[in-house]
């Protein structure tokens, strides 16, 4: 569905759940469980939601998964008690894929609300397999005999019968067992959210032959698809519940006062709230990406992998939100009378059903490894085009092309560098990419870039990081270039952009100053307008005096973009301008600073009566703060790129393979979790990258990217040092499988990543004030 249709679907669902008092009905269900979950089902059927995923030809709404996800997310936001996921999700999707007369009849009854069939598939706790192991059936004397057990069947006593998966003659079978069938024993279990689940025992249950709805590959594929799609919908409901708990907590923090001020003004509580927000936003980005992939059509094994990915992410985010929101509510959050308790228990129930976080992390790791092993062996045998219709090129083909290019052109000696690469090391590679037309993958083609769409840009980043390609000095490509494309004059674009592409101009950033830290508005470097030679015309240059610090690789650059104060009498943020300066201009001194790793990565830059042409002013005089914020957005999206984390994860995988650490279940679990953290960072990054490509200003929420990226990078670096054991104390480079390897480099690099570009604490302050609107 398009964005407008999805928005309309969501608004309609939210309106219904408000009008039907869904949250209050959830409370009534918890206080009187015998009331039953299906009390509001007739209204659901009248809305068409019982058949929301059923085809229109069968009388359903024919929604795609993304439309249904909006309904489920709205249900989560109101803790709706109806068994939408169990019946309108799992059962309806299964029946819709079983094109037999009996299945069509059952689906018709489900759509009209006359029947609530429940899917009975699980046989052991924690099992995600769709293939039954013990429950079996066999044909005998004109009937089908069913024998076995099923557990966690939802809904409980509201179900009118069960869609049972079984094994028959080595083939999967789907059977319909109506409630009241002789030989079925049902044990009801109360659930923490007020609902019920059934445990079923089938003792020589005799069923008519037409009870067999499907068998063989058809049955197995339909069941696997229904479960995977259901797990995606479950993720949407979990996300909605988490978002509701955040919203309730924000209201509470804005209104509850202690010590004479709203508790929402306390930084410690603000940062806890921001962490809830960050987890939920990453989960939302992951859900959006997985829904788009599912809508494009995926083979069932890939759908299962993506379902596990999004389910693990949304479950973890909702659990984190539930625990934090109770803590931030204080004592009232620990009571039944607080509505928060309804959402807390709903999340507990959903997070335990259809696979928990750990189970889905395991399954994603297993399925993804199988898929990668199947595709990574195909080599590229074609040409390397300068330009192409990158959107139309299949991703697997694009990846093979990039991989082939790296194998043929990238210097082997520069793979897996442990230090920040210098221009002298990377110049030839930079020029190789420039000659190929691939140096600026994210720039529009009109300005000499590749114009890669989001999916191909992510594939590009991943392939470079997995191959161990070092990062060249690239401030021109990733920062000043995009800024000039959006805010520079045509003359500035024509003068600077081609030289960036050709490697003639190497740029560095001049923002930070001594004692200013993350307070950019506190800068003191001054630019005073000068006059032309006759002294009677407009200013044709500025005279710059002052100092910049933490200027990355300034010793390799020949140009700097910087913020300067052009009006000392104006308010701090109103007297700033944005200048471009040639570092070869007389009066500039550059002094390197050695980092914790012993590398001269940063510099101090001193300006002593430096003459800068007035044409190098970007934007309006004294209007630099607007330009600075735009560039900070580019910087934060760049610092929020998955590149560093992907590289560090690749290093961790190299070490793990060499030491056979994947045989250790504890390490394998931690690696699987980190791998998903990186994958979901990629989803969040893509959503912001699309904003940049559309030419729109980045919202303040882009700060969440920097937080998630740098802290994921740090977690990977910490595990790498731990896995390295004694190697974690060795200074300098080592050799692993014939290539450079440094155990400490990612940890030390990630420590800096949480500081530069505005510390993560500053980013949390930005999110708390500008996005969550918590009081100062």
N, C-alpha and C positions, 0 to 999 in steps of 0.2 A: 504494500500500500504506500501511497505517497505521504509526505509529511503532514499535509493538511487533513487527509483522511484519518491518519493515525491520531492526530490531535483531536479531531472530532469524536473518534471512537473513545478516546480516553475521557474526554469531558462528559460524554453521555454516561459512561460507566461510573465516573465519580458522582455525577448527579443522582444516578439511581441508588448507589450505596448510601448517599446522604439521606435521600428521601425515604428509603426503606429501613433506615436506622440500623444499618448492618452491625455497627459496633455494639449497640445496645442488645441486639439479638445474639451476638456472640457472648455477651455477659450472661444473658438469660440461659443460654445453652450450658455455660460453665456452672451456673447455679442450679440448673435443673437438667442434667444430661438426658433424662428420659424424654425431654421435649422433642428430640430428634433433629438431625442435621438437615432434613429435607423439607422443613416447614416452609421455606421460601422458594422451593424448587418450581412450583407451578408458575410463579412470576418470572423465574428465569426462562422457563420454556416459552412463555408468552413474548418475552423479549427476543427470543430466538437464540439465546445464549447456550441452551442445552445442545443445540446443533451448530454452534458457531464454527466448528471445524469440519462439519459435514458438507458434502458438495450440494450445490443448489439443486441439482437434479434429484437429490434425495429429500429435498425440503429444508436443507440447512442453509446457513448464511454463506458458506463457502469462503470463510476468511482464511487468509494466509496466517502463518504462525505469528508474524509480527502484530497483526490486528488482535489476535487472541491474547497475545502477551500484554497488550495494553489493558485488556479487561482483567486479566489475572493480576497485573500490577496494581490496578485500582482496587481490586478485591483485597490485596495485601495491605493497602493503605487504610482500609477500614476493617480489617480482621473479619471479613465476611464469613459467615458460618456455612454457607452452602458448599457442597462437595463439587465445586466447579472443576478442579484439577482432576479428581478421581473419575468423574463421570463424563463431563463435557470435554475433558482432555484425553485421558488415557483410553477409556472405553470407546468413546466416539471415534477417535483416530484409528484404533484397531479395527472396529467394525467397518469404517469407511474404506479400509484397504482390503477387506475380505468380500469380494464381489460374488456372493452366493445368495440365493433367495432367502435362506434363513438369516444370514447376516443383515441383509437389507431390511427384513422385517423387524429385527431387533433394533436396528438403527432408527427406523421410522418411529418405533415406540419411545426410544430415547429422546428423539427430537421433539416429540409432542409432550414429553413429560410423563407419559404413562408408565415408563419403566426406568429404573436406575440400575443398570448392570454394573457390577464391580469387577475389576480385573484381578484375578487371583493367579499370580505368577511366581512369587518368591517362596523359596523352600528353606532357606537358612539365613540367619541374621548376617547382614553385611554383604550378601551375595548380589552382584549386579548382572549376573549372567541371565540372558533370556532363554537359555536352553535348559529345560527341566532335567534334573538329575535323578529324581526318585519317583515322582508322581507319574504313574503309567496308566495306559488304557489298552484294552484289547477287544477285538470283536469276538462275540460268543453268542451263538443261538439267536441271531437276529437282533442283537443289542450290542451296546458298547459298555464294557465294564471299566469303571474308573476306580483307582486305588491310590491313596497317598495323602499328603498333607500340604497345606499352604498357610502362610502366615502374613501378618500385616496387610490384610485385605481391607481397603477403604472404598466406600463408606461401610460402616458396620451394619447395624440393624436397619438402616435405611435402604440397603440394597435389595432389589427385587430378584436377584439371581447373580450368577457368577460366570465370567468368561475365564475358563480354566485352561492353562497351558499344561500339556502332558506329553509324555513320550509314548509313541506307539509304533512298533515295528521299526525302531531306529529312526523314526521321523518325528518331528515336532507336530503336535496336534492342538488345535484350539477347539474347546468344547463349550457348549452352553448348558449350564446346570441351573434350572429355576429354583428359587427358594421353595422349600417344602419337599424337595426330592428325597425319597427314602434313602437312608444310608449316609446322609450328610450330617455331621455333627459340627455345630458352630459354637465357639467360645468367644464371647465378647470381652474386649479389653478396653477400659476407659483410657482415653488419651489426655495428656496434660492440657490441651486446648479446649476440652469439653466434648470433643468428638469421640468416636469409637472405631476400633479396628477389630476385625474378626480373624480368629484362627480356625481353619477349616480342616476337618478330617473326613476323607471319603473312604467308606468301607464297602467295597464291592457294590458301588453305585451303578445301577443298571440304567442306561440311557438309550433312547431310540437312535437309530442310525443318523437321522437328520440333526442330532445334537452336535455332530461334527461339522464345525463351520469352515475349517480349513485344515490342511495338513501339508507336511513336507516343507520345501523351501518357501512356499507362499506363506505358510503359517509363521515360520521362523522369521522371515524378513518383515512381515507385518508387525509382529510383536516387538522386534528390535526397534523398528522405526517408531512405533507408538511410545515405547519406553523412553527413547532418546528425546523425542519431541516433548513428551511429558516432563522430562527433567529440565528442558529449557523453559517451559511454562512455569514449572516450580521455581526456577531461578527468578523469573519475573515477579512472582508473588512474594518471594523472600525479599527481593529488592524493594518492592512497595512497602512491606512491613518495616524494613530498615529505614526507609525515607520518612515514613510516618513517625517513627520514634525520634528521629533527628528533629523533625518539625516540632513535635511536642516538647522536646528538650529545649529548643531555642526559645519557645514561648515562655517556658518556665524560667530560664536564665535571664530573660529580659524583664520579668515581672517580680521575681522573688528577690527580696532585699535582705542584706545582712550588713552589719557595721555601717549602716547609713547609706549603702549604695547597692545597685543591682549586682547580684552575684555574677552575672554575665560579663561584668567589667573586669573580673579577676582573670589574669592572663593564664593561670594554670588551667582554669575551667575552659577558657576560650580555646586553648590548644587541644584539649581533649575533644572538644566539639569539632574542631577542624579535622582531627584525625578521623572522626566518624564520617565527616563530609568527604574526605579524600578517598576513603575505602569505598563509600557508596558511589562516588563519581567514577572511580575506576571500574566498579562493578557495572554501572550503567553503560559505560563505553564498551565493555566486554559483551554485555547483552546485545547492544546494538550491532556490534560486529558479527556476533554469532547468528543473530536473526537474519542479517543480510546474507551471510553465507548459506544458511538453511534455505532462504528464499530463492537463491540462485540454483539450488539443487545440489545435493551432496550424496555420494554413495553412503550406505548405511554405516560402514565402519568409521568414515570421517565424521558423519553426523554424531555418532556415539562419542567420539573424541571431543568434538566441540561442545556437546551437551555436558560432558564431564568437566570441561574447562569452565564453562559459564556457571554450572551448578556449584562447583567448588568455590568460585570467586564470590558469587552472590550469597551463598551460605555463610562464608567467612565474614563478609561485610555485615550481614544482618545479625549474626551472633555478636560481632564486635559492637555494633550499634546498640543491641539490647543490653549488653552488660554495662556499657558506658552510660547509657541513658538512665539506667537504674541508679548508678553511682552518682550521677550529677543531679538527680532528683532528691537524693538523700533519703531520709526515713520514709517519706510519703511514697517514694518509688518502690518500697518494699511491701506495700500493702495491696490487698485485693481491690480496694476502692479506687485506686488510681488506674485509669484506663491503660496506662503503660503495661500493666500486668497482663492484659489480654494479648497484646502484641508480643510481649516477651514469651508467653507460653505458646503462642502460635508459631513463632520462630523455632522454639525448641522442638515442636512437633514436626514441622516441615524439614528441619535440618537433620532429623533422624530417619526420615522416610525416603525411599528411592536412592539411598546412598548418602553417606556423610562426606565431609570434606576430604578426609584421608582416603576413603574408598575411591572417590572421583579423581583425586590426584594420582593414585596408583593406576587407575584405568587409563587416564589421559596419557601418562608416561608410556604405558605399554602399547597403546594404539598408535601414538605418534611415532614411537621408535620403529614400529613395523612399517608405517607409511614412508618414513624417511629412508629406511633400508631399501624399500622397493623402488624409490625414485632417484636416489643419489648416485646410482651407478651409470645413469644415462649421460653420455658425454655430448658436448656441443661440436657439431661438425660444419656449421654454417659460417656465414660472413658476420662481421661486426658492423652493422649500419650506423652511420652518424646520426641519422634521424629515422624514425619509423612511427607507425601508429601504435604507440606503446600501450594504449588502452585496449586495443584489439588483440595484442599478443598474449597468449595464455601465460599465466604466472610461472608454471613449471618450465616453459620454453625460455622465458625471460631470465629465470634464475640460471638455467644451463648456459645461456649466452654470457651472462656476467661472470659465472664461474670459469668458463672457458677463456674469457678475456684475461682474467686474473692469472690463470695458470700459464698463459702464454706471455703476458706482458709485465706482470708485477715482479720486481726483483726479489728473489728468494731470501737474500740477506736481510731484507727489511720486514720479513714476516715476524709477527709476535714481538715487536719491540717492547721493552719494559719501560722505556722513558718516552717523554713527549718528543716527537720527532722534530728535528731542526730543518730549516729550509734547505740547508746544504745537503741533507740526506734525501729530502723528498722532492727537490726541484725537478729532477728528470721524470719522476712518476707524475707529478703535477702537469708537466708539459705533455706527457703521453696522453693523459686524460683530456687535456685541452685540445690537442691535435685530433683526438677522436670525437670531440664535441660532447664529451661526457663529464666535464669538470663541474658543471653546475646542474645536477640532476633535478633540483626543485625549482630552478628559475624558469620563467615562461620562455617558450621557443623564440618569441619576438625579441627577447633580450639576449639570445645566445645560449639559453639553457636547454635541457632535455624536455622540460615540461612534463615530468613523470606524474601520472595519477598516484593517488595515495597508496594503493596496494603495491604498485611497482616501486615506489620510493622506499617503502618498508622492506620489500624484497631486496632492493639494492643495498640498503644499510645492513641487513642481515648477512648477505653474501660477503660483503667486505669484512665484516667483523668475524665471521666464521673462518675466513681465509687468513685472518691475522694481518689485515692491511692497516698500516700505521696512519694516524691522522696527520695530514699535512697542515702547516700553518694556514688556516682557512677562514680567518675573520672576514676577509673580503667576500668570500662565497656565502657564508652562512649569516652574516650580520649586515655589513654596510651595503652589500649588493642589494639584498631585498629591501633595505631601508630606502636606498636611492630609487629603486623601481617604484616604490609607493610615494615617496615624499620629495625626491630630488627634482630639479628642473631638467628639461630636455637636454640642455647643454651639459649639465653635470652627469647625466646618464651617458651621453655620448663620449664625454671626456674620461670617465672613470671605469665604466662597466667593461668595455673591451679590454682595457689594460689589466683588470682583475682576471678576466678569463684567460688572457695570454700569460699570466704570471709575471707581468712587468711591475705591478703594484702589489706588494705584500703588506697587509694591514694589521694593526693592533688597536686595542681599545683603550682610551684614556678617560676613564670615569672616576675610579677611586682615588682618594687623596689621603695623605697622612692625617690621622685623628678624625677623619670623617666616617670611616667604616662603611656601613650600609646606608648612611645618611647622605645620599647624593646631593640633596639640597644644601648641604653644609659645605660645598666645595668653595675654594678660595682662589683657584687659578683664574687670573684676570686677563681679559682681552679688551684693550682700549682702542677705539676706532681712530685710525690715522687719516691724514688728509693726502690729497694728490700732490704731485710735485710743486704745483703753483700755490697750494695751500688754500685755494678759494673754491674748491669744488666739493663734491660728495666724497665720503671716505672710500678709498680704494684698497685699504688693507686694515688689519688689526695688529696691534703689538701685544704679544702674549707673554706673561710672566707667571711663574708658579711651578707646581710639581705634581706629577701623577705617580701612583704607586700600584703595585700588583698588576703591572701591565704585561700580559702574557706574551713572551717571546718578542718583546720590543727590539731586542738586539738583532733579530732577523728581519724586522719589518723596515719598509722604507716610507710608509705612510701611517698616520694615526688619525682616528676620529675621536673627538673629545668634547666634553662639556666644559664651557668656560663662563665665568661671570662677566657680563657686559653692562650690568647696572647695579652698583653696590647699594644704591639707595632704595631699590625695589625690595619687595618681600622676597624671601629666600628662593621660592620657586618661580618667581616672575622675572628675575633679572639674569636668566641663564640663556646662553645660545649654544648652538651645535656647530662645531667647526671641523673641517677636514684640513690636515696639515701634512706637508712633505717633511719627513724626519731628517732629510738631508739639509734642511734650512739652517743657516748659521744660528748659533745660540742654543742648540739642543744638545743635551748630554744624556746618555743612557747608561745606567749602572745595573748589572744583573744582581738578582737576589737568589741565593740557593735555597731550595725547598727542603722539607724534612727528608726527602729521598736523596738529597745531595745534588739535585739537578738545578741548573740555572734557568728555571722555567719562567720566573717572574722578573720584573725590572722596575727600577725607579726611572722616571723621565723628568728632567729638569728643563725649564723654559726660561731663557734669559734674553728679554727683548727680541723675541722671535717674531718676524714679520710674516703674516699670513694673508694672502689675497682675500679681499672681501667676497669674491666670487665663490669662495670655498665655504660660505655660510649656507647651511642647509635649513630651509624653512625661514621663518621671519626672525628678525633681530629681537632678542629677548623672548623668543618663542621656543627655545630649546627644550623646555621641560616636556612639551607635547611630543617633540621628536624623541626625547630620551625615553619617555614611557613606551612609545612604539618600539624603540630598539630594545628596551627591557623585555617587551613581549617576545621579540625575536630571540633574545638571549635566553629567556626562560623556556621557550619551546625548544631551543637548541640544547640547553642543559637538561631538558626533559626528554631528549631523544633516547631511544633504547640502545644507542651505539655502545656506550661504555659498559652497560650491564650485559649486553650480548657478548662483548669481547671478554669480559671477566668470566661469564658463564662458560664460554668456550675454553678458557684456560682451566677452569675447574673440571670440565669434562675431560680435557687432555690428561690432567693429573689423575683423575679417577680411573680412566681407562688404563693408564700405565701401572697403576697400583691395584687394579681390580677392586676398586672401592664400591662399585655398583653391586657387588655381591653382598655388601653389608646393608641389611634392610633399613637401618637407621639413616645411613648416609643417603641411600636411594630415595627415602622419603623426603629428606631435607632438600635434596637436589630437585626432586619433582616439584616441591612447593616453590622453590626459587625460579624454576623454569616457567611456571605459570605466572609468577610475579612479573617476569620479563615479558611474557606473551601479552599479559593484560596491560602492562605499561605501553606496549606497542599499540594496542587498541585505543588507549586514551590519547596517545601522541597523534595518531591518525586523525582523530576527531578535531584536534586543534590545528593540525596541518591543513585540513580542508578549509578551515576558516581563513588561514593565510592565503591559500590559493584563490579563494573567492574575493580577495582584496578587502576583506573586512577587518576592522580592528580587533585585536585579541582581547577577550574579557579578562578581568582580574583573576578569574578562576584558573588561568594558565599557571599560576603559582603552584597548583597541586602537582603539576607535572614534575617540577624541579624537586619537590619533596619526595614523591614516589620514586623517581629515577635515582636520585642520589642515595636514598636510604636502601633501595634494592641493591644498588651497586655495592654499598657498604656491607650488607648482609652476605653477599657473594664473596667479597674480599675476605671477610672474617672466616667464612667456612673454608676458603682456599688456604688460609694460613693454618687453620686447625687440621685440615687434611694433609698439609705438607709436613706436619709433625716437626722433626728437627730441622727440616729445610726452612721452616718459618723463621729461623734465627740467622739464616745465611744472607749476608749482604751481597748485592749485585746479582748479575745474571747467572743462570745455570743452563744446562742443556737437557732437553727432554725430547727423546725421539729425533735427535739431530737438529732440533730447532731451539732458539732462545726461549728461556722460560725464567720468570721471576715470580716467586711465591708472594713476595711482599708488595709488589707494585700496585695491584688493584686495591688492596686495603689502604695503602698510603694515599693513592689517588682519590679514593672515595672519601677519605677524611677531608681532603681539600674541597671536594665537590659539594659537601654540605655547608661550606663556608662561602665560596666565591659566588658571584652573581646575586648576592643578597643571601644571608644565612637562612637556613631552613626555619629558624625561629622568626625571622623577619617575614618570610613567606607565609608562615602561619598567622602572623599578625595581620598581614594584608587580607588573607582569606576571612579571618574573624571579623574584621571591620567592614571590608568592602563587599564581601559576598554573603556572609552570614548575618551581617548587620547587628553584631553584638555591640553593646555600649562601650564607649571609651572609658 
